[in-house]
Amino acid sequence: MTLKKWLSVSGLALASATLLAACAPASNSSSTSNASDSDATEVLVKVGVMTMTEADEDRWDKIEDELEAAGHNIDIEFTQFTDYSQPNPAVAEGEVDINAFQHHSFLNNWNKENNGDLVAILDTYLSPIRLYSGTENGKNKYASVDELPENATVAIPNDPTNGSRALYVLQSAGLIELGVSGDTFATVADITDNPKNITITELDASQTANSLIDVDAAIVNNSYAVPANLDYKNALYVEQKDENSQQWVNIIAAPKDWKDKDNAEAIQAILDAYYTDSVKTSIEKESDGLDLPVW
């Protein structure tokens, strides 16, 4: 059977809307398994995560159920971090075997800044940002991207990371074309075609939701859309999984040589259990459709 152990690592919590997308309200509870001590045949896998949300807990419960159903005897020990700077060093130093808290862009930047060689071993889900209609008298002005008029004004975040992501979304929605692609950061200067002659207004990411009464549309990050009570199910456009959004897909990360570890087969079993229908359903249900499984 699989067992769940919980550890905590204190640290300074960072409000990092530019790095990680919020998925669900954080759970205030933590739990310790009452299961009996593991026997000699159990394989321990240590997993680093940020403070568990209810959605995270449900997802990992489903993964454990899948492992048990497949006959695996794996003891999963979770270490919960409160500082985004901690989980990658914990993997690099062998304190945990894998972590699940970041997207490709975050890992790439961390490797570059820390001369690291951690690798993404599984794509999990995308927390897509969305294009929302401007409002008038409390109601949306438009029901689709096609309804946006000539010379429309569209607000996007003004920081390099979220601004680039927003521009790629506008391109995917057919509103502009860019001269860059992939993980290259885009700026307004990279726009090569603008058929509707839209005006792009760059604002602080925390203000794009508030701007909807003044603009025709706005890109709003999930971490601001949820508290602003925006109806994300009726957004004009939802970021799609493609070569330009790949960098924002959430991942499980591990050391480059993880396949040489004694518990490599157990880690692989966890990866296999992640890509199952029950976990897919958990992601969709617990996030209320805000997050999209990528398999």
VOSE-39679 format. One record per atom (N, C-alpha, C): residue in one letter; x negated, y negated, z. Coordinates in steps of 0.2 Angstrom, whole numbers, padded with zeros to 4 digits, always signed. Atoms other than C-alpha are relative to their C-alpha. Layout:
<pators>
AXYZ
...
</pators>
This chain:
<pators>
M-0004+0006+0000
M+0000+0000+0000
M-0004-0006+0000
T+0003+0006+0000
T-0005-0018-0002
T+0001-0004+0006
L-0001+0004-0006
L-0008-0029+0013
L-0001-0007-0001
K+0002+0008+0001
K-0008-0048+0015
K-0002-0002+0006
K+0003+0004-0006
K-0019-0057+0027
K-0001-0007-0002
W+0000+0008+0001
W-0019-0076+0029
W-0005-0003+0004
L+0006+0004-0003
L-0034-0087+0033
L+0002-0007-0002
S-0001+0007+0001
S-0034-0106+0034
S-0007-0003+0000
V+0006+0004+0000
V-0048-0118+0030
V+0002-0007+0000
S-0002+0007-0001
S-0046-0136+0036
S-0004-0004-0005
G+0004+0005+0004
G-0051-0150+0025
G+0005-0006-0001
L-0004+0006+0002
L-0045-0167+0019
L+0004+0001-0006
A-0004-0001+0006
A-0030-0165+0008
A+0000-0006-0005
L+0000+0005+0005
L-0031-0174-0008
L+0006-0001-0005
A-0006+0001+0004
A-0017-0182-0018
A-0003+0000-0007
S+0003-0001+0006
S-0023-0176-0035
S+0004+0001-0006
A-0005-0001+0006
A-0009-0179-0048
A-0004+0000-0006
T+0003+0000+0007
T-0022-0182-0062
T-0004+0007-0001
L+0004-0006+0001
L-0030-0165-0059
L+0005+0006+0000
L-0004-0006+0000
L-0016-0152-0054
L+0007-0002+0000
A-0007+0001+0000
A+0002-0152-0057
A+0004+0003+0005
A-0004-0002-0006
A+0015-0151-0043
A+0005+0005-0003
C-0005-0005+0003
C+0026-0136-0045
C+0006+0001+0005
A-0006-0001-0005
A+0037-0134-0029
A-0002-0003+0007
P+0001+0002-0006
P+0039-0141-0012
P-0004+0005+0004
A+0004-0004-0004
A+0026-0135+0000
A+0003+0003+0006
S-0003-0003-0006
S+0031-0122+0013
S-0004-0002+0006
N+0003+0002-0006
N+0027-0127+0031
N-0002+0006+0004
S+0001-0006-0004
S+0026-0109+0037
S-0006+0004-0003
S+0005-0005+0002
S+0011-0097+0037
S+0002+0007+0003
S-0002-0006-0003
S+0012-0079+0040
S-0006+0005+0000
T+0005-0005+0000
T+0001-0064+0045
T+0003+0006+0000
S-0003-0006+0001
S+0005-0047+0040
S+0000+0004+0006
N+0000-0004-0005
N+0010-0035+0053
N-0002+0007-0001
A+0002-0007+0002
A+0004-0020+0043
A-0006+0002+0004
S+0005-0003-0004
S-0007-0008+0051
S-0007-0001-0003
D+0006+0001+0002
D-0026-0009+0049
D-0001+0004-0006
S+0001-0003+0006
S-0032-0004+0032
S-0004+0006+0001
D+0004-0006-0001
D-0039+0014+0030
D-0006-0001-0005
A+0006+0000+0004
A-0055+0019+0021
A+0000-0001-0007
T-0001+0000+0007
T-0048+0020+0004
T+0002-0007-0003
E-0002+0007+0003
E-0042+0002+0003
E-0005-0004-0003
V+0005+0004+0003
V-0051-0010-0008
V+0002-0008+0002
L-0001+0007-0002
L-0052-0028-0001
L-0001-0005-0006
V+0001+0006+0005
V-0049-0043-0013
V+0001-0006+0004
K-0001+0006-0003
K-0051-0060-0006
K+0002-0006-0005
V-0003+0005+0005
V-0041-0074-0015
V+0000-0007+0003
G-0001+0006-0003
G-0043-0092-0012
G+0005-0004-0004
V-0006+0003+0002
V-0028-0103-0014
V+0001-0007+0003
M-0002+0006-0004
M-0022-0121-0009
M+0006+0002+0004
T-0005-0001-0005
T-0009-0122+0005
T+0006+0003-0004
M-0005-0004+0004
M+0004-0109-0001
M+0007-0004+0000
T-0007+0002+0000
T+0021-0116-0007
T+0004+0006+0000
E-0004-0006+0001
E+0036-0105-0007
E+0000+0003-0006
A+0000-0003+0006
A+0035-0102-0025
A-0007+0004-0001
D+0006-0004+0000
D+0017-0096-0023
D+0001+0006+0004
E-0001-0006-0004
E+0022-0084-0009
E+0004+0005-0004
D-0005-0005+0003
D+0036-0077-0019
D-0004+0003-0006
R+0004-0002+0005
R+0024-0075-0034
R-0005+0006+0002
W+0005-0005-0003
W+0011-0066-0024
W+0003+0006+0003
D-0004-0006-0002
D+0024-0055-0016
D+0002+0005-0005
K-0002-0004+0006
K+0030-0049-0033
K-0007+0003-0002
I+0007-0003+0003
I+0011-0046-0038
I-0001+0006+0005
E+0001-0005-0004
E+0010-0035-0022
E+0005+0006-0001
D-0005-0005+0002
D+0026-0026-0026
D-0002+0004-0006
E+0002-0003+0006
E+0019-0022-0043
E-0006+0005+0001
L+0005-0004-0002
L+0003-0016-0036
L+0002+0007+0004
E-0002-0006-0004
E+0011-0004-0024
E+0004+0005-0005
A-0004-0004+0005
A+0023+0002-0038
A-0005+0004-0004
A+0005-0004+0004
A+0007+0007-0048
A-0004+0004+0004
G+0004-0004-0004
G+0000+0016-0034
G-0007-0002+0003
H+0006+0003-0002
H-0014+0004-0030
H+0000-0001+0008
N+0001+0001-0007
N-0021+0003-0012
N-0005-0006+0001
I+0004+0006+0000
I-0027-0015-0012
I+0002-0004+0006
D-0001+0004-0005
D-0029-0026+0003
D-0002-0007-0002
I+0002+0007+0002
I-0027-0044-0002
I+0000-0005+0006
E+0001+0004-0006
E-0034-0057+0010
E+0000-0007-0003
F+0000+0006+0003
F-0029-0075+0006
F-0003-0005+0005
T+0003+0005-0003
T-0039-0090+0011
T+0003-0007-0002
Q-0003+0006+0002
Q-0029-0106+0011
Q-0004-0006+0001
F+0004+0006+0000
F-0038-0122+0007
F+0004-0007+0000
T-0004+0006+0000
T-0032-0140+0010
T-0004-0006-0004
D+0004+0005+0003
D-0045-0149+0000
D-0002+0003-0007
Y+0001-0003+0006
Y-0047-0146-0019
Y-0007+0001-0002
S+0007-0001+0001
S-0066-0147-0018
S-0003+0006+0003
Q+0003-0006-0003
Q-0067-0131-0008
Q+0001+0007-0003
P-0001-0007+0003
P-0060-0116-0018
P-0005+0002-0005
N+0005-0002+0005
N-0073-0116-0032
N-0007+0002+0004
P+0006-0002-0004
P-0088-0117-0020
P+0001+0007+0004
A-0001-0006-0004
A-0080-0103-0010
A-0001+0006-0004
V+0001-0005+0005
V-0080-0092-0026
V-0007+0001-0001
A+0007+0000+0002
A-0097-0097-0031
A-0005+0003+0006
E+0004-0002-0006
E-0104-0093-0013
E+0002+0007+0002
G-0002-0007-0002
G-0095-0076-0012
G+0005+0000+0006
E-0005+0000-0006
E-0083-0081+0002
E+0006+0003-0002
V-0006-0004+0003
V-0069-0076-0009
V-0001+0002-0007
D+0001-0004+0006
D-0068-0065-0024
D+0002-0004-0006
I-0004+0004+0005
I-0056-0076-0035
I+0004-0006+0003
N-0004+0006-0002
N-0046-0092-0034
N+0005-0001-0005
A-0006+0001+0005
A-0029-0097-0041
A+0002-0007+0003
F-0002+0006-0002
F-0027-0116-0039
F-0001-0005-0005
Q+0002+0005+0005
Q-0033-0125-0055
Q+0002+0001-0007
H+0000-0002+0007
H-0032-0127-0073
H-0007+0000-0004
H+0006-0001+0004
H-0045-0125-0087
H-0004-0007+0001
S+0003+0006+0000
S-0049-0144-0087
S-0004-0001+0007
F+0003+0000-0007
F-0053-0144-0068
F-0006+0004+0001
L+0006-0005-0001
L-0064-0129-0069
L-0005-0002-0004
N+0005+0003+0004
N-0073-0136-0084
N-0004-0005+0003
N+0004+0006-0003
N-0077-0152-0075
N-0004+0002+0006
W+0004-0002-0006
W-0082-0143-0059
W-0006+0003-0002
N+0006-0003+0002
N-0094-0132-0068
N-0005-0005-0003
K+0005+0005+0002
K-0102-0147-0077
K-0003-0004+0005
E+0002+0004-0005
E-0103-0157-0062
E-0005+0003+0006
N+0003-0004-0005
N-0110-0143-0051
N-0005+0005-0003
N+0004-0005+0003
N-0120-0133-0063
N+0002+0007+0001
G-0003-0007-0002
G-0108-0119-0060
G+0001+0004-0006
D-0001-0004+0006
D-0104-0104-0071
D+0006+0004+0002
L-0006-0003-0001
L-0087-0099-0064
L+0004+0001-0007
V-0004-0001+0006
V-0075-0092-0078
V+0007+0001+0002
A-0007-0002+0000
A-0057-0091-0081
A+0002+0007-0002
I-0001-0007+0002
I-0051-0073-0081
I+0007+0001-0001
L-0007-0001+0002
L-0033-0075-0083
L+0004-0007+0000
D-0005+0006+0000
D-0021-0089-0089
D+0007+0002+0003
T-0006-0001-0004
T-0006-0090-0078
T+0006-0003-0003
Y-0006+0004+0002
Y+0007-0104-0081
Y-0002-0007-0002
L+0001+0007+0001
L+0008-0121-0088
L+0005-0004+0003
S-0005+0004-0003
S+0016-0135-0078
S+0001-0006-0005
P+0000+0005+0006
P+0021-0146-0094
P+0003-0006+0003
I-0003+0006-0001
I+0023-0164-0093
I+0005-0002-0005
R-0006+0001+0004
R+0038-0172-0101
R+0001-0007-0002
L-0002+0006+0002
L+0044-0186-0111
L+0007-0002+0001
Y-0006+0001-0003
Y+0059-0194-0103
Y+0003-0007-0004
S-0003+0006+0003
S+0072-0206-0111
S+0000-0006+0005
G-0001+0006-0004
G+0073-0224-0105
G+0007+0000+0002
T-0007+0000-0003
T+0089-0228-0095
T+0003-0007-0001
E-0004+0006+0000
E+0102-0241-0096
E+0007+0001+0004
N-0006-0001-0004
N+0116-0243-0083
N+0000+0007+0003
G+0001-0007-0003
G+0109-0227-0075
G+0001+0006-0004
K+0000-0005+0004
K+0111-0217-0090
K-0005+0000-0006
N+0005-0001+0005
N+0099-0210-0103
N+0002-0004-0007
K-0002+0003+0006
K+0098-0221-0119
K+0000+0005-0006
Y+0001-0005+0005
Y+0093-0206-0130
Y+0001+0007+0002
A-0001-0007-0002
A+0097-0188-0131
A-0005+0004-0003
S+0005-0003+0003
S+0083-0183-0142
S-0006-0004-0003
V+0005+0004+0003
V+0066-0188-0149
V+0002-0004-0006
D-0002+0003+0006
D+0074-0191-0166
D+0003-0007+0001
E-0004+0006-0002
E+0085-0205-0158
E-0004-0006+0001
L+0004+0006-0002
L+0070-0216-0153
L+0000-0004-0006
P+0000+0004+0006
P+0071-0231-0164
P-0007-0002-0002
E+0006+0003+0002
E+0058-0240-0174
E-0002-0005+0005
N+0003+0005-0004
N+0047-0251-0164
N+0002+0002+0008
A-0002-0002-0007
A+0052-0241-0148
A-0007-0001+0004
T+0006+0000-0005
T+0041-0244-0132
T+0000+0006+0004
V+0001-0006-0004
V+0034-0229-0124
V-0005-0001+0005
A+0005+0001-0006
A+0025-0229-0107
A-0003+0007+0001
I+0004-0006-0002
I+0011-0217-0103
I-0005-0002+0005
P+0005+0002-0005
P-0001-0216-0089
P-0007-0003-0002
N+0005+0004+0003
N-0016-0227-0090
N-0007+0003+0002
D+0007-0003-0002
D-0030-0215-0082
D-0002+0004-0006
P+0003-0004+0006
P-0041-0206-0095
P+0003+0007+0000
T-0002-0007+0000
T-0035-0188-0090
T+0007+0000-0002
N-0007+0000+0002
N-0016-0191-0090
N+0002-0004-0006
G-0001+0004+0007
G-0017-0204-0104
G-0001+0004-0006
S+0001-0004+0005
S-0025-0192-0115
S+0005+0006-0001
R-0005-0005+0001
R-0013-0178-0111
R+0006-0002-0003
A-0007+0003+0003
A+0002-0189-0114
A-0001-0002-0007
L+0001+0001+0007
L-0005-0194-0131
L+0001+0006-0004
Y-0001-0006+0003
Y-0006-0176-0136
Y+0007+0002+0000
V-0007-0001-0001
V+0012-0174-0130
V+0004-0004-0006
L-0003+0004+0005
L+0017-0188-0141
L-0001+0002-0007
Q+0002-0003+0007
Q+0008-0180-0156
Q+0004+0006-0001
S-0003-0007+0001
S+0016-0163-0153
S+0008-0002-0001
A-0007+0002+0001
A+0033-0172-0152
A+0001-0003-0007
G-0001+0002+0006
G+0030-0179-0169
G+0000-0008-0001
L-0001+0008+0000
L+0029-0198-0164
L-0007-0003-0003
I+0007+0003+0002
I+0010-0201-0168
I-0004+0006-0003
E+0005-0005+0001
E-0005-0192-0175
E-0006-0003+0002
L+0006+0002-0003
L-0022-0192-0168
L-0006+0003-0004
G+0006-0003+0004
G-0039-0190-0175
G-0005+0004+0004
V+0003-0005-0004
V-0045-0179-0161
V+0004+0006+0002
S-0004-0006-0002
S-0040-0162-0154
S-0003+0004+0005
G+0003-0005-0005
G-0043-0148-0142
G-0001-0003+0007
D+0001+0003-0006
D-0051-0153-0126
D-0004-0007+0000
T+0002+0007+0000
T-0057-0170-0132
T+0005-0005+0002
F-0005+0005-0003
F-0050-0184-0122
F+0002-0005-0006
A-0002+0005+0005
A-0039-0195-0133
A+0002-0007+0003
T-0002+0007-0002
T-0036-0214-0132
T+0005-0003-0005
V-0004+0004+0004
V-0024-0226-0140
V-0004-0001-0007
A+0004+0002+0006
A-0038-0230-0152
A-0001+0006-0005
D+0001-0006+0004
D-0038-0212-0159
D+0006+0001-0004
I-0006-0001+0004
I-0020-0214-0166
I-0002-0002-0007
T+0002+0001+0007
T-0022-0212-0185
T+0007-0001-0004
D-0006+0001+0003
D-0003-0213-0189
D+0005-0001+0005
N-0005+0002-0005
N+0012-0221-0180
N+0006-0001-0004
P-0005+0001+0005
P+0027-0218-0192
P+0006-0005+0002
K-0006+0005-0003
K+0040-0227-0180
K-0003-0006+0002
N+0004+0006-0002
N+0027-0240-0176
N+0002-0002+0008
I-0001+0001-0007
I+0030-0237-0157
I-0006-0004+0003
T+0004+0004-0004
T+0022-0248-0145
T-0002+0004+0007
I+0002-0004-0006
I+0012-0238-0131
I-0002-0005+0005
T+0001+0004-0006
T+0012-0246-0114
T-0003+0004+0005
E+0004-0004-0005
E-0001-0240-0102
E+0001-0002+0007
L-0002+0002-0007
L+0004-0240-0084
L-0003+0005+0005
D+0002-0005-0005
D-0002-0232-0068
D+0005+0006+0000
A-0004-0006+0001
A+0004-0214-0068
A+0006+0000+0005
S-0005+0000-0005
S+0014-0217-0052
S+0006-0005-0002
Q-0005+0005+0002
Q+0024-0231-0061
Q+0004+0002-0007
T-0003-0001+0006
T+0029-0223-0077
T+0008+0002+0001
A-0007-0001-0002
A+0045-0216-0069
A+0004-0006+0001
N-0004+0006-0001
N+0050-0233-0063
N+0001-0004-0006
S+0000+0004+0006
S+0047-0240-0080
S+0006+0001-0005
L-0005-0002+0005
L+0061-0231-0088
L+0006-0005-0001
I-0005+0005+0001
I+0073-0245-0085
I-0002-0006-0005
D+0003+0005+0004
D+0062-0256-0096
D-0003+0002-0007
V+0003-0002+0006
V+0056-0245-0110
V+0005+0005-0003
D-0004-0005+0004
D+0063-0233-0123
D-0001+0007+0002
A+0002-0007-0002
A+0054-0218-0116
A-0006+0000+0004
A+0006+0000-0004
A+0040-0213-0104
A-0002+0007+0001
I+0003-0006-0002
I+0028-0199-0101
I+0000+0000+0008
V+0000+0000-0008
V+0030-0194-0082
V-0003+0007+0002
N+0003-0006-0003
N+0019-0182-0073
N+0005+0004+0005
N-0005-0004-0005
N+0029-0168-0063
N-0001-0003+0007
S+0000+0002-0007
S+0022-0174-0047
S+0003-0007+0002
Y-0004+0006+0000
Y+0031-0191-0050
Y+0007+0001-0002
A-0007-0001+0002
A+0046-0184-0059
A+0005+0003+0005
V-0004-0003-0005
V+0052-0173-0045
V+0002-0005+0005
P-0002+0004-0006
P+0052-0186-0031
P+0005-0006-0003
A-0004+0006+0003
A+0060-0199-0044
A+0007+0003-0002
N-0006-0003+0001
N+0074-0186-0046
N+0002+0000-0008
L-0001+0000+0007
L+0072-0186-0065
L+0003+0007-0002
D-0003-0006+0002
D+0082-0173-0074
D-0004+0003-0005
Y+0005-0003+0004
Y+0068-0163-0081
Y+0002+0005-0005
K-0003-0004+0005
K+0079-0151-0090
K+0003-0003-0006
N-0003+0004+0006
N+0086-0165-0101
N-0005-0005-0002
A+0006+0004+0003
A+0069-0172-0105
A+0001+0000-0008
L+0000+0000+0007
L+0067-0178-0123
L-0004+0005-0003
Y+0005-0005+0002
Y+0052-0167-0125
Y-0004+0003+0005
V+0003-0004-0005
V+0043-0154-0116
V-0007+0002-0003
E+0006-0002+0003
E+0024-0151-0118
E+0000+0007-0001
Q+0000-0007+0003
Q+0021-0135-0128
Q-0007+0003+0001
K+0007-0003+0000
K+0007-0123-0126
K-0003+0001-0007
D+0004-0001+0006
D-0005-0125-0140
D-0007-0002+0001
E+0007+0001-0001
E-0023-0129-0143
E-0002-0006+0004
N+0001+0006-0003
N-0021-0146-0136
N+0002+0000+0008
S-0002-0001-0007
S-0013-0141-0120
S-0003+0005+0004
Q+0003-0006-0003
Q-0023-0126-0117
Q-0004-0002+0006
Q+0005+0002-0006
Q-0035-0136-0105
Q+0004-0001+0006
W-0004+0001-0005
W-0020-0139-0094
W+0004+0006+0003
V-0003-0006-0002
V-0015-0121-0092
V-0003+0002+0007
N+0003-0003-0006
N-0017-0114-0074
N-0003+0007-0001
I+0004-0006+0000
I-0029-0100-0071
I-0002+0003+0006
I+0004-0004-0005
I-0037-0087-0060
I-0007+0000-0002
A+0007+0000+0002
A-0056-0090-0059
A-0004+0005+0004
A+0004-0005-0003
A-0070-0079-0054
A-0007-0001-0002
P+0007+0001+0003
P-0089-0078-0055
P-0001+0003-0006
K+0001-0003+0007
K-0096-0074-0072
K-0001+0007+0000
D+0002-0007+0000
D-0102-0057-0066
D+0005+0004+0004
W-0005-0003-0004
W-0086-0052-0058
W+0002+0007-0002
K-0001-0007+0002
K-0084-0036-0068
K-0006+0005+0003
D+0005-0004-0003
D-0100-0030-0060
D+0001+0001+0008
K-0001+0000-0007
K-0093-0032-0042
K+0003+0007+0002
D-0003-0007-0002
D-0088-0016-0032
D+0008+0000+0000
N-0007+0000+0001
N-0070-0022-0032
N+0003-0002-0006
A-0002+0002+0006
A-0069-0026-0050
A+0007+0003-0002
E-0006-0003+0002
E-0056-0013-0053
E+0007-0002+0003
A-0005+0003-0004
A-0045-0020-0039
A+0002-0007-0003
I-0002+0006+0002
I-0046-0037-0046
I+0003+0000-0007
Q-0003-0001+0007
Q-0042-0031-0064
Q+0008+0002+0001
A-0007-0003-0001
A-0026-0022-0056
A+0004-0006+0002
I-0004+0006-0001
I-0021-0039-0049
I+0002-0004-0006
L-0001+0003+0007
L-0023-0047-0066
L+0006+0003-0004
D-0006-0003+0004
D-0012-0034-0074
D+0006+0000+0004
A-0006+0000-0004
A+0001-0035-0060
A+0003-0007-0001
Y-0003+0007+0002
Y+0002-0054-0064
Y+0004+0000-0006
Y-0003+0000+0007
Y+0007-0051-0082
Y+0006+0005+0000
T-0006-0005+0000
T+0023-0042-0078
T+0007-0005+0001
D-0006+0004+0001
D+0041-0047-0080
D+0003-0003+0007
S-0003+0003-0007
S+0045-0049-0061
S-0004-0006+0002
V+0004+0006-0002
V+0031-0062-0059
V+0002-0005-0005
K-0003+0005+0005
K+0037-0071-0075
K+0006-0003+0003
T-0006+0003-0002
T+0054-0072-0068
T-0001-0004+0007
S+0002+0004-0006
S+0047-0078-0051
S-0002-0007-0002
I+0003+0006+0002
I+0038-0092-0059
I+0006-0005-0003
E-0005+0004+0003
E+0053-0098-0069
E+0005-0001+0005
K-0006+0001-0005
K+0066-0096-0055
K-0003-0004+0006
E+0002+0004-0006
E+0056-0103-0040
E-0002-0007-0002
S+0002+0007+0003
S+0050-0118-0051
S+0006-0003-0003
D-0006+0002+0004
D+0068-0120-0058
D-0001-0002-0007
G+0001+0001+0007
G+0061-0120-0075
G-0005-0005-0001
L+0005+0005+0000
L+0048-0133-0071
L-0007+0003-0003
D+0007-0003+0002
D+0033-0121-0074
D+0002+0005-0006
L-0001-0005+0006
L+0031-0110-0090
L-0005+0005+0000
P+0005-0005+0000
P+0023-0093-0089
P-0003+0000-0007
V+0003+0001+0006
V+0010-0092-0103
V-0001+0007-0004
W+0001-0006+0004
W+0011-0074-0108
W+0007+0003-0002
</pators>
